[in-house]
Amino acid sequence: MWNEDVTKAFNHLKRVMTHPPVLALLDHNKLFCGGSGCFKDNMGVMLMQEGHPIAYINKPLGLK
């Protein structure tokens, strides 16, 4: 069901996807920079080129 909460979430998603940092396209001719981090029970990894994010993933570690 489409309601006001869904409309707010959809508009937020549109804002996030159209303003920096938006994922850049991969260029195999440029250097890659990778990084990772952990916070509590999550781990994240990011791939970047020239300061722009190319790909990222954030996953729970399943620790209790």
Secondary structure, DSSP 8 states (H G I E B T S, - for coil): ---HHHHHHHHHHHHHHHSSS------TTS--EEEEEEETTEEEEEEEETTEEEEEEEEE----
